[in-house]
């Protein structure tokens, strides 16, 4: 089974993301902050990470995940309502597989 991680401060967003990703046969771990997200990645690196770039330390979280991977890069998706801001961050992302979901 594929593993996914949803990192978002909003319980509602995490719940919706979980339901969608489970339809694609992902086993999901949810966290409400980037600190817990990194702890989860240390336990088991997911195949996909869904992260809200507006969370504190989100870009640093992505950079830390990249350092942990040593070659293997999961898909990382930003979930946010500010498409222009996300596009700008996505263009400068430390993680080359960053995809931005426009809200």
PANU-821364 format. One record per atom (N, C-alpha, C, O, CB): residue number from 1; atom name; x, y, z. Coordinates in steps of 0.2 Angstrom, whole numbers. Glycine has a CB too. Example, Ala and Ser with C-alpha at 12.3 -4.5 7.8 and 13.67 -1.06 7.14 Angstrom:
2
R;1;N;66;-28;39
R;1;CA;62;-22;39
R;1;C;66;-16;39
R;1;O;71;-17;42
R;1;CB;57;-22;45
R;2;N;64;-11;35
R;2;CA;68;-5;36
R;2;C;64;0;39
R;2;O;67;6;40
R;2;CB;70;-3;29
END
This chain:
103
R;1;N;4;-6;0
R;1;CA;0;0;0
R;1;C;4;6;0
R;1;O;10;6;3
R;1;CB;-5;0;6
R;2;N;2;12;-3
R;2;CA;6;18;-3
R;2;C;4;22;3
R;2;O;-1;21;6
R;2;CB;4;22;-10
R;3;N;9;25;5
R;3;CA;9;29;12
R;3;C;9;37;10
R;3;O;12;39;6
R;3;CB;14;27;16
R;4;N;4;40;13
R;4;CA;4;47;12
R;4;C;4;51;19
R;4;O;1;48;24
R;4;CB;-3;49;8
R;5;N;6;57;19
R;5;CA;6;61;25
R;5;C;3;68;23
R;5;O;4;71;18
R;5;CB;13;63;27
R;6;N;-2;70;27
R;6;CA;-6;76;27
R;6;C;-4;81;33
R;6;O;-5;79;38
R;6;CB;-14;75;26
R;7;N;-1;86;31
R;7;CA;1;91;36
R;7;C;-3;98;35
R;7;O;-1;101;30
R;7;CB;9;92;36
R;8;N;-7;99;39
R;8;CA;-11;105;39
R;8;C;-14;106;46
R;8;O;-16;102;49
R;8;CB;-17;104;34
R;9;N;-15;113;47
R;9;CA;-17;115;54
R;9;C;-25;114;54
R;9;O;-28;114;60
R;9;CB;-16;122;55
R;10;N;-28;113;49
R;10;CA;-35;113;48
R;10;C;-38;105;49
R;10;O;-36;101;44
R;10;CB;-38;116;42
R;11;N;-41;104;54
R;11;CA;-44;97;54
R;11;C;-48;95;48
R;11;O;-48;90;46
R;11;CB;-48;96;61
R;12;N;-52;100;46
R;12;CA;-57;99;41
R;12;C;-53;97;34
R;12;O;-55;93;31
R;12;CB;-62;105;40
R;13;N;-48;101;33
R;13;CA;-44;100;27
R;13;C;-41;93;27
R;13;O;-41;89;22
R;13;CB;-39;105;26
R;14;N;-38;91;33
R;14;CA;-35;85;34
R;14;C;-40;79;33
R;14;O;-38;74;29
R;14;CB;-32;84;41
R;15;N;-46;80;35
R;15;CA;-51;75;34
R;15;C;-53;74;27
R;15;O;-54;68;25
R;15;CB;-57;77;39
R;16;N;-54;79;24
R;16;CA;-56;79;16
R;16;C;-50;76;12
R;16;O;-51;72;8
R;16;CB;-57;86;14
R;17;N;-44;78;14
R;17;CA;-38;75;10
R;17;C;-37;68;12
R;17;O;-36;64;7
R;17;CB;-32;79;12
R;18;N;-38;66;18
R;18;CA;-38;59;19
R;18;C;-43;55;15
R;18;O;-41;50;12
R;18;CB;-39;58;27
R;19;N;-49;57;15
R;19;CA;-54;53;11
R;19;C;-53;53;4
R;19;O;-54;48;1
R;19;CB;-61;57;12
R;20;N;-50;58;1
R;20;CA;-48;58;-6
R;20;C;-43;53;-7
R;20;O;-43;49;-12
R;20;CB;-47;65;-8
R;21;N;-37;54;-3
R;21;CA;-31;50;-4
R;21;C;-33;42;-3
R;21;O;-30;38;-6
R;21;CB;-26;52;0
R;22;N;-37;41;2
R;22;CA;-39;34;3
R;22;C;-43;31;-3
R;22;O;-42;25;-4
R;22;CB;-44;33;9
R;23;N;-46;35;-7
R;23;CA;-49;32;-13
R;23;C;-44;30;-18
R;23;O;-45;26;-22
R;23;CB;-54;38;-16
R;24;N;-38;33;-17
R;24;CA;-32;31;-22
R;24;C;-28;26;-18
R;24;O;-22;25;-20
R;24;CB;-28;37;-24
R;25;N;-31;22;-13
R;25;CA;-27;17;-10
R;25;C;-21;19;-6
R;25;O;-16;15;-5
R;25;CB;-25;11;-14
R;26;N;-21;25;-3
R;26;CA;-16;28;1
R;26;C;-18;26;8
R;26;O;-23;27;10
R;26;CB;-14;35;0
R;27;N;-13;24;12
R;27;CA;-14;24;20
R;27;C;-11;31;22
R;27;O;-5;32;21
R;27;CB;-10;18;23
R;28;N;-15;34;26
R;28;CA;-14;41;28
R;28;C;-12;42;35
R;28;O;-15;39;39
R;28;CB;-20;45;26
R;29;N;-7;46;36
R;29;CA;-5;49;43
R;29;C;-7;56;42
R;29;O;-5;60;37
R;29;CB;2;47;45
R;30;N;-10;59;47
R;30;CA;-12;66;48
R;30;C;-8;69;53
R;30;O;-7;66;59
R;30;CB;-19;67;49
R;31;N;-5;76;52
R;31;CA;-2;79;58
R;31;C;-5;87;57
R;31;O;-6;89;51
R;31;CB;5;79;57
R;32;N;-5;90;63
R;32;CA;-7;97;63
R;32;C;-2;102;62
R;32;O;-3;108;62
R;32;CB;-12;98;68
R;33;N;4;100;62
R;33;CA;10;105;62
R;33;C;16;101;59
R;33;O;16;95;58
R;33;CB;12;107;69
R;34;N;21;105;57
R;34;CA;27;103;54
R;34;C;31;99;58
R;34;O;35;94;56
R;34;CB;31;108;50
R;35;N;31;100;65
R;35;CA;36;96;69
R;35;C;33;89;69
R;35;O;38;85;69
R;35;CB;35;99;76
R;36;N;27;88;70
R;36;CA;24;81;70
R;36;C;25;78;63
R;36;O;26;72;63
R;36;CB;17;81;72
R;37;N;25;82;58
R;37;CA;26;80;51
R;37;C;33;77;50
R;37;O;34;71;47
R;37;CB;25;85;46
R;38;N;38;80;53
R;38;CA;45;78;53
R;38;C;46;71;57
R;38;O;49;67;55
R;38;CB;50;83;55
R;39;N;42;71;62
R;39;CA;43;65;67
R;39;C;40;59;63
R;39;O;43;54;63
R;39;CB;39;66;73
R;40;N;34;60;59
R;40;CA;31;55;55
R;40;C;36;53;50
R;40;O;36;47;48
R;40;CB;24;57;53
R;41;N;39;58;46
R;41;CA;44;56;41
R;41;C;50;52;43
R;41;O;52;47;40
R;41;CB;46;62;37
R;42;N;52;53;50
R;42;CA;57;50;52
R;42;C;55;42;54
R;42;O;60;38;53
R;42;CB;60;53;59
R;43;N;49;41;56
R;43;CA;47;34;57
R;43;C;46;31;51
R;43;O;48;25;50
R;43;CB;40;35;61
R;44;N;43;34;46
R;44;CA;42;31;39
R;44;C;41;36;34
R;44;O;36;40;34
R;44;CB;36;26;39
R;45;N;45;36;29
R;45;CA;45;41;24
R;45;C;39;40;19
R;45;O;39;34;16
R;45;CB;51;42;20
R;46;N;34;44;19
R;46;CA;28;43;14
R;46;C;30;44;7
R;46;O;35;46;5
R;46;CB;23;48;16
R;47;N;25;41;3
R;47;CA;26;41;-4
R;47;C;23;48;-7
R;47;O;25;50;-12
R;47;CB;22;35;-8
R;48;N;19;51;-3
R;48;CA;16;58;-5
R;48;C;15;62;1
R;48;O;13;59;7
R;48;CB;9;57;-9
R;49;N;17;68;1
R;49;CA;16;73;7
R;49;C;11;78;4
R;49;O;13;82;-1
R;49;CB;23;75;9
R;50;N;6;80;8
R;50;CA;1;85;6
R;50;C;3;90;12
R;50;O;1;89;18
R;50;CB;-6;83;6
R;51;N;5;96;10
R;51;CA;7;101;15
R;51;C;4;108;14
R;51;O;4;110;8
R;51;CB;14;101;17
R;52;N;2;112;19
R;52;CA;-1;118;18
R;52;C;5;123;19
R;52;O;8;123;24
R;52;CB;-6;120;23
R;53;N;7;127;13
R;53;CA;13;131;13
R;53;C;12;137;18
R;53;O;17;141;19
R;53;CB;14;133;6
R;54;N;6;138;20
R;54;CA;5;144;24
R;54;C;6;143;32
R;54;O;5;147;36
R;54;CB;-2;147;23
R;55;N;7;136;33
R;55;CA;9;134;40
R;55;C;16;137;42
R;55;O;20;138;37
R;55;CB;9;127;41
R;56;N;17;139;48
R;56;CA;24;141;50
R;56;C;29;135;49
R;56;O;27;130;50
R;56;CB;24;143;58
R;57;N;34;137;46
R;57;CA;40;133;45
R;57;C;38;128;39
R;57;O;42;123;39
R;57;CB;42;129;51
R;58;N;33;129;35
R;58;CA;32;124;30
R;58;C;38;123;25
R;58;O;39;117;23
R;58;CB;26;126;26
R;59;N;41;129;22
R;59;CA;46;128;18
R;59;C;52;125;21
R;59;O;56;120;18
R;59;CB;48;135;15
R;60;N;53;126;27
R;60;CA;59;123;31
R;60;C;57;115;32
R;60;O;62;111;32
R;60;CB;60;126;38
R;61;N;51;114;33
R;61;CA;49;107;33
R;61;C;50;103;27
R;61;O;53;98;27
R;61;CB;41;106;35
R;62;N;49;106;21
R;62;CA;50;103;15
R;62;C;58;102;14
R;62;O;60;97;11
R;62;CB;47;107;9
R;63;N;62;107;16
R;63;CA;69;107;15
R;63;C;72;101;19
R;63;O;76;97;17
R;63;CB;72;113;17
R;64;N;69;100;25
R;64;CA;71;95;30
R;64;C;69;88;27
R;64;O;73;84;28
R;64;CB;68;96;37
R;65;N;64;88;24
R;65;CA;62;81;21
R;65;C;67;79;16
R;65;O;69;74;15
R;65;CB;54;81;18
R;66;N;68;84;12
R;66;CA;73;83;6
R;66;C;80;81;9
R;66;O;83;76;6
R;66;CB;74;89;2
R;67;N;82;84;14
R;67;CA;88;81;17
R;67;C;88;74;20
R;67;O;93;71;19
R;67;CB;91;86;23
R;68;N;82;72;22
R;68;CA;81;66;25
R;68;C;81;60;20
R;68;O;83;55;21
R;68;CB;75;65;29
R;69;N;79;62;14
R;69;CA;78;57;8
R;69;C;84;54;5
R;69;O;84;48;3
R;69;CB;74;61;3
R;70;N;89;58;4
R;70;CA;95;56;1
R;70;C;94;52;-5
R;70;O;96;47;-7
R;70;CB;99;51;6
R;71;N;91;56;-10
R;71;CA;89;53;-17
R;71;C;82;51;-18
R;71;O;80;53;-24
R;71;CB;94;47;-17
R;72;N;79;49;-14
R;72;CA;72;47;-15
R;72;C;67;53;-13
R;72;O;67;55;-8
R;72;CB;69;41;-11
R;73;N;63;55;-18
R;73;CA;59;61;-17
R;73;C;52;59;-18
R;73;O;50;58;-23
R;73;CB;61;67;-22
R;74;N;48;60;-12
R;74;CA;41;59;-13
R;74;C;37;65;-17
R;74;O;41;70;-17
R;74;CB;37;57;-6
R;75;N;32;64;-19
R;75;CA;28;70;-22
R;75;C;25;74;-16
R;75;O;23;72;-11
R;75;CB;22;68;-26
R;76;N;26;81;-16
R;76;CA;24;85;-11
R;76;C;19;90;-14
R;76;O;20;93;-20
R;76;CB;30;89;-8
R;77;N;13;91;-11
R;77;CA;8;95;-14
R;77;C;6;100;-9
R;77;O;6;99;-3
R;77;CB;2;91;-16
R;78;N;6;107;-11
R;78;CA;4;112;-7
R;78;C;-4;112;-7
R;78;O;-7;112;-12
R;78;CB;7;119;-9
R;79;N;-7;113;-1
R;79;CA;-14;114;-1
R;79;C;-15;121;2
R;79;O;-14;122;8
R;79;CB;-18;109;3
R;80;N;-18;125;-2
R;80;CA;-18;132;0
R;80;C;-24;136;-4
R;80;O;-25;134;-9
R;80;CB;-12;136;0
R;81;N;-26;141;-1
R;81;CA;-31;145;-5
R;81;C;-28;151;-9
R;81;O;-31;155;-12
R;81;CB;-36;148;0
R;82;N;-21;153;-8
R;82;CA;-18;158;-11
R;82;C;-14;156;-17
R;82;O;-8;154;-16
R;82;CB;-14;162;-6
R;83;N;-17;155;-22
R;83;CA;-13;152;-28
R;83;C;-7;156;-30
R;83;O;-2;152;-32
R;83;CB;-18;151;-34
R;84;N;-8;162;-31
R;84;CA;-2;166;-33
R;84;C;4;166;-28
R;84;O;10;165;-30
R;84;CB;-4;173;-34
R;85;N;3;166;-21
R;85;CA;8;165;-16
R;85;C;11;158;-17
R;85;O;17;158;-17
R;85;CB;5;166;-9
R;86;N;7;153;-18
R;86;CA;10;146;-18
R;86;C;14;146;-24
R;86;O;19;142;-24
R;86;CB;4;141;-18
R;87;N;12;149;-30
R;87;CA;15;148;-36
R;87;C;22;151;-35
R;87;O;27;148;-37
R;87;CB;12;151;-42
R;88;N;23;156;-32
R;88;CA;29;160;-31
R;88;C;33;155;-26
R;88;O;39;154;-28
R;88;CB;28;167;-28
R;89;N;31;153;-21
R;89;CA;34;148;-17
R;89;C;36;142;-20
R;89;O;42;139;-19
R;89;CB;30;146;-10
R;90;N;32;139;-24
R;90;CA;33;133;-28
R;90;C;39;134;-33
R;90;O;43;129;-34
R;90;CB;27;131;-32
R;91;N;40;140;-36
R;91;CA;45;141;-40
R;91;C;52;141;-37
R;91;O;57;140;-40
R;91;CB;44;147;-44
R;92;N;52;143;-30
R;92;CA;58;143;-26
R;92;C;59;138;-22
R;92;O;63;138;-17
R;92;CB;58;150;-23
R;93;N;55;133;-22
R;93;CA;55;127;-17
R;93;C;61;123;-17
R;93;O;65;122;-22
R;93;CB;49;122;-19
R;94;N;63;122;-11
R;94;CA;69;117;-10
R;94;C;68;110;-12
R;94;O;73;106;-12
R;94;CB;72;118;-3
R;95;N;62;108;-14
R;95;CA;60;102;-16
R;95;C;58;102;-23
R;95;O;52;104;-24
R;95;CB;55;99;-11
R;96;N;61;99;-28
R;96;CA;59;100;-35
R;96;C;53;96;-37
R;96;O;50;98;-42
R;96;CB;65;97;-39
R;97;N;50;92;-33
R;97;CA;44;89;-35
R;97;C;38;92;-32
R;97;O;33;89;-32
R;97;CB;44;81;-33
R;98;N;39;98;-30
R;98;CA;33;102;-27
R;98;C;28;103;-32
R;98;O;30;106;-37
R;98;CB;36;108;-23
R;99;N;22;101;-31
R;99;CA;16;103;-35
R;99;C;12;107;-31
R;99;O;11;106;-25
R;99;CB;13;97;-38
R;100;N;9;112;-34
R;100;CA;4;117;-31
R;100;C;-3;116;-33
R;100;O;-4;116;-39
R;100;CB;7;124;-32
R;101;N;-7;115;-28
R;101;CA;-14;114;-29
R;101;C;-17;121;-29
R;101;O;-17;124;-23
R;101;CB;-18;109;-24
R;102;N;-20;124;-34
R;102;CA;-23;130;-34
R;102;C;-30;130;-31
R;102;O;-34;127;-33
R;102;CB;-23;133;-41
R;103;N;-31;135;-26
R;103;CA;-37;135;-22
R;103;C;-42;140;-25
R;103;O;-47;140;-23
R;103;CB;-36;137;-15
END
